[in-house]
Amino acid sequence: MESDGTRGGAKPYAEIVRLVWPLALGMVNNAVMQFVDRAYLAHSSLAALEAVLPAGMLMWIFAGFFQSVVGYSSVLVGVGHGASDHEQCRDVYRAAKFVAFASALLSLPLVPLGRHLLALAAPGVKALALERDYFTITMAGSFAVYLQMAAASYFTGRGRTRLVFWVNLAGNALNVVLDPVLIFVCGWGIAGAAAATVASMFAQAVALGFAAEREMRREGDPTSFAGVRRQVGRMLRFGVPSGAYTVLNILSFTIFVFVTGGVGELELAASNACFTVNYLLFAPMEGFSIGASTLVAQAIGRGDLAAARADARRTILLGVGLVAALSLAVVVGSGPILSIFASQAGERTEEFMRLGFVLLLIMAAWQVFDAADVIVSGALKGAGDTHFVMTWMLVTAFLFWLPLVFAVRHWHNTMPALWGTMVVYVVVICIGSFIRWRRGSWASRLTKGDAAE
């Protein structure tokens, strides 16, 4: 039986692990699914494999905003659950579904906009056609992403993370099964991969939505229209900055990736290989961030700020400890790991391996600070301090880091130097986030929102 988060006081480490491990593994599961998608596309055509990256990145820049707004409902559910206010939990879920449907409608005009933007950077007519196919299907089907997030957030806020994980695992397994059928048997190619992804998310949305509705019917109390309207307002007030944070994060990293593409072919290959490893290591930290948000929100709902601080601190220690151990393992085992990607280097394999090892060392340095910042930012979001998280991301990424990246590109355009800017960036953003958390100005953000209404 899953712990529901209503017990008072700070959570012991074991209970935090029980809450967080399904979230962390769920993120790894999503990363593996993306890898499988790309592996199938690689056997379909090289052009399809190359097209899925820009199309997928653009889709998530658009959809990531709406998904994060809807996903903020997990915090509001957590506050209600911590206060044992089941009516608020139900009102938040209904509000999240409303915002999800509204987001789906607002996403439709982004389809032609995205198709136009892809045309500005596509390397050729064939590549553009493939990019547009993938983007159009996934963006038009983003309603499934939003509905899945609404239902998943209902259970996450109540501490029922294992249920979300198993549904996510089943949905991704469906994606893996559908991929070869739609890509090869039906001959749809990249469109088949996109359709499989949408079908997987829709299946998860249906399963979790059914479970949520059944649970609310069992509890029996009707949903208040006034309560739903109030929660929609809260979700927008706190969730929109959270969504903007997601977009700024993705956009700044996308710009950085494009800048690194101009260093050299071998350097880009080594960078991409190390970024693949980085993503697999970093994915669990997103789960720890959601866990920190949930624990802080539940503690605030109980009126226990000391527990909020303690739960956040323990989640940070667990997450940083995990990523430090994984990063050390990657550095120690860098030879076998890099050899997986080294075939593309040809006669320059030795140079590829040396550069890859240097980049993995730099990656290990930033991973620890990046993990700490992501989890602290999650705790701040759980306390309703989303405006700070958004503003700090804007300032550090676009007014500090990216100008530094372009300066390094101009004066010393090497891959280690460019990657080194990432270390400086994550250290700065991490320090600022920690100072904000330590000052405690977040303590009354959500309760002020209640008073205002």
N, C-alpha and C positions, 0 to 999 in steps of 0.2 A: 504493500500500500504506500502510495506516495505521501510524503509530508506535505501539508497544505499551507505551511507558513504562518499559521495563526498563533502558534506558541510564542509567548512573550520572551523578551531578552534576546541577547545576541546568539546567533546560531553557532553551534560547534562546527569544527572543520568538516567532520563527517557528513553533517547535514547539508552544508554548502556544496560539498562534492556531489551528494545525491541530487541536488537541484541542478548543478552546472554541467555534470558530465553528459546528459542527453543533449544539452544545447551545444556543447563543444563538439561532440561527435556528429551532431546534425550538420554543423558547418563543414566538418571534414567530409561528411557524406556528400554534401553539395559540391565540394571541390572535386571529389572523385568522379561524380556524375559528369561534371564539365569535362574532365579529362577523358572519360569514356566517349562522350559526344565527339570530341575532337579526334579521338582515335578512329572512330567509325568514319568521320568525314575525311580523314587522311587517306583511308582506303577507297573513298569515293572519288576524290580528285584533290590535287594540291590546291587548285583554285578555290575550292569550297572551304578547305582548311584556312586559307589566307583570308577569305571573306568573312568568316564567322567572328573574327576578333574585332574589327572595327564596327561591324553591325551590332554585335553583342554589347560592346562598350557604350555605343550611342543609346541603345535600348535601355541600359541600366542607368545611364545619366538621366534619362527622362523618367523611367518607371521607378528608379530608386527614391526619388523625391516622394511620390505618392505612397510607395510601400512603407517608407519611414513614418509618414504622417499617420497612416493606418496602424502601423506597428506601435506607435506611442500609446495605443489603447492598453497594451500590456502593463504600462506603468499605472494608468488610472484604474485598471482592474486590480492591480496589486495593492493600491491604496485602499480600495473598497474591501478587498479580501482581508487585509491586515486589520481593518476596523470591524470585521465580521458583518459588513453591510452587503448582503447578497443582492439587494435591489440595485445598488450602485453598479455591481459587477454586471448585472443583466443590462442595465441602461447603457453602460459603456460598450458592451458587445453589440447592442442594437445600433448605437451611434457609429461604431466601427464599420458595420455593414453598410450603413447609409453613406459614410465617407468613402468606402470602397466602391460603391456603385457610382457615386459622383466622380471619383477619380477615374473610373473606367470611361465615363463620358468625356471628361476633360482630356483623356489620353488620345482619343480618336483624332482630333486635329493635329496631334503631334506626328501622326503617321506620314502625311504628305510633307510636313516640315523636315522630318528625318530623312525621307527619301531625297529631298532636295539637298540637304547637307552632305549626304553620302556622295552625291554627284560632284561635289566640289573637290573631293579628295581621292576618289576612286582611280586606280591606276589604268583602267581600261573599261571598255563596254561590257565585256564578259564579267569582270569582277564586280562592276556596278550592279548588274542584273542579279548576281548571287547575293550581294550584300543587301540589296533591296528586298529580295525574297525573304531572307532570314529576318530582317528588321521588321518588315510589314506583318508577318505572321506573329512574331513574338510580341510586338507592340500592340497589335490589335487584340491579342489574347491576354494582355496584361491584366484584364479583369480577374482572371483566375489567380494571379499573384496576389492581388489586393484582397480578394475574398479568403484565400488561404491564410494570409497574414492576419486578417480580422479574427478568424476562428482560432488560429494558433496562439494569438496574443491573449485570448480569453483564458486558455488553459495555462499558458506560461505565467500570466499574472497571478494565477491561483496556485502556482507551484507544481502544476501537473505536467512537467516537462517530458517525462518518459512517454506519455501518450503521444505528444507532438513528435518525438523522435521516431517512434515506431511507424507512425503514419507517414512521416517524411521518408523513412527508409523504404517503405512499401511503394510510395509514389515514385521514388527514384529508381527502384527496381523495375517498375512499369516502364519508365523512360528507357532504361537499358534494353528491355525486351522490344519496345516499339521502334527503337532506332534502326536496327538492321532491316526490320520489316518495311518501314516507310522509306528508308534511304535506298535500299537495294532491291527488295522484292517489288515494291510499288514503283521504284524508279524516280522517287521525288527528289533525291539528292539532299541538298542543304535545306530545302523546304520541308523535307521529311524530318530532319533533325529538329527544326523549329516546331513543327506540329507535335512531335513526341514530347518536347519540353512543355508545351501548353497543355497537352493532355495529362501529363504527370501532375502539374500544378492544379488542374481542375479536379482531378481525382482526389488529391489531398484536401482541396477546399470542400468538396462534397462530404468526405469522410469526417473531417473535423467539424464542419458545420452541423452535420447530423448529430454528432456526439454532443455538441454544445446545446443544440435545441432540446435534445432529450434530457440533458441535465437540468436545464432551466424549467422544463415542464415538470420534472420530478420535484423541484423545489416549490413550484406552484404559484408563487406570487406574480401578478401581472406586471407588465412593463409600463412605466409612466411616460407618456409622450413628453411632458414637461421635463422629466428627468433625462430623456434621450436628447432633447434639444440642448439642455444644459451641458451634457457631456460632449456633444458635437462642438460646442463653443470651446470647451476646455481642450479638446483634442486638437483643434485648429490653433489655439493660442500657444500651446506647448509643442505640438507636433510639427507645425510648419517650420519653425527654426531647426528642429531635429532633421526634417527632410532636407532643408537647405544645407545643413552640415554634411549630410550624405552626398549631395550633389557636388559640393565644394571639394570634398575629399576625393571622390572619383575623378572629377575634372582635373584637379591639380596633379594627381598621379598619372592620368592619361597624358597630360602635357609633358610631364617628366619622361615618360616612356618614349614619346615621339622625339624628344630632344636627344635621348641616348641613341636613337636610331641613326643619328648622323655621325657617329664616331668612326665606325668601320664595320665591315661584314663579320669578321671574327669576333670583335668586341661585342657586337649586337647578339651574336649567337650565344656567347658566354653569359651575357646579361640576361637574356631570355631564359636560359637554362636555370640560372640562379634565382630568377624571379619565380619560376615554377616551384622550386623548392621553398622559397620564401612564402608563397601562397599557401602551401600545404602546412607549413609551420604556423602561419598567422591565423588560419581559418578558425582553430579552436578558441583563439582570443576573442573573436566576435561573440562566441557563445558565453565566455566569461563576462563580457561586457553586458550582455542581456541579463545574465544572472545577477550582476551587481545592480542593475537597474531594478530588477524585480525585488531583490532583498531590501534595498533602500526604500522602495515604494511601500512594501509591506510594513517595514518598521515605522515609516512615517504615518501610515494608516493606523498603527497601534499607538501612535504618539510617543514612540521610543526613539529619540534621536541618538542616544548613546548606542543603541543596538544598530542603528543605521551606519554610524561611524565604524563600529567594530566589524559588522558584516562586510562592509566595503573593504576595510583593511585586510581582512582575512581572504577575501576573494582576490585582491591584488597580489597578496603573497603567494597564493596557490597558482595563479596564472603566470606570474613572473617566474616562479620556481619551475613550472612546467616548460615554459618557452626557453629558459636558460639551459635546462637539461637537454631539450631537443636540439637547440642550437649547437651545444657542445658536441652532441653525438654527430651532427651533420659535419662539423669541422673535422672531427676525428675520422669520420668515414667519407671524407670529401672525394677521395680517389675513386672508389666504386660508384659513388653517386654521379660524379661528373663524367665518368666513362660511359654512362648511359646516353649522354648527349654528345659525346666527343666524336662520334662517327661523321657528323656534319662538318668537322674541322679539317678532314683530309690530312694533308701533309703537315698541317700546322697544329696537330693534336697536342703536342707538348706545350706549345704556347697557350692553347686553349685551356689546358689543365692548370697551368700556372696562374693565368688570369682568373679562372674560375675559383681557385683556392683563395686568392686575394679578395674577390668579391664575396665569397662565403664568410670570410673573416669580418668584413665590413657589415655584412648582413647580420651576423651574430651580435655585433655591437649595437645595431639599431633595434634589433628585435626586442631586447629587454626593455628599452625605454618606450618603444612603440606599444608593447603589450601593456606596460604600466599606464600609459596615457589613454589607451583605448578603454581600459577597465575603469579608470578614474572618470573618464568622460561618460561612461555608462552610468556610474554612480551619480554624477551630476545630473544626467538626464532623468534618472529615477527620482531625483529630488525636485525636478521641474526647472532646473537651471539651464534650459536649452538655449536661451538667447546668448548666454556667455559662451557655451560650447560652439555655437555657430560663429559668433563674432571672433573668437580666438582662432578658430580654424581659418577664417577669412584673412585675418591679420598675418598669422604666421605662414600660411601657405602661399598667399598671393602677394603680400607686401614684403615678405622676408625670404622664404625659401626659393620660390621661382625666380625672383631677381638674382639671387645667389647662383642658381643653376645656370642662368643665361650668362652671368659674369664668368663663371668657371668655363662654360662652353667657349667663350670668346678668348680667354687668357690661357687656359690649360685644358684643352678638350681631350681628356682621357677618361676612360670608364671608371677607374678607381676614384678619380677626383670628383666626377659627377655623383657617384654613389656616396662619396664622403659627405656631400652636402645633405644627404638624407640623414646621416647621423647627427649633424648639427641641428637640422630641423626638428627631429623627433625629441632631442634633448631639450630644446627650447620650448616646444609645445607641451612636453611632459612636465617641465618645471612650472609653467604657468597654470596648468590644470591642477597640479598638486597644491600650489599656493591658494588657488580658488577654493579647493575642497577644504584645506586646513582652516581657512578663514571662517568657514561656516555660514557664509551669507546665503547659501542655498536653503537653509533650514526651514524657512517659512514660505518658500515659493509656492508650493501647492496649496498650503493652507490659506495664503493670501488670496489665491485664485478662488477658493471657496468663499471667503468673506466678501469678495467683490461681487459675488453673485447672490 
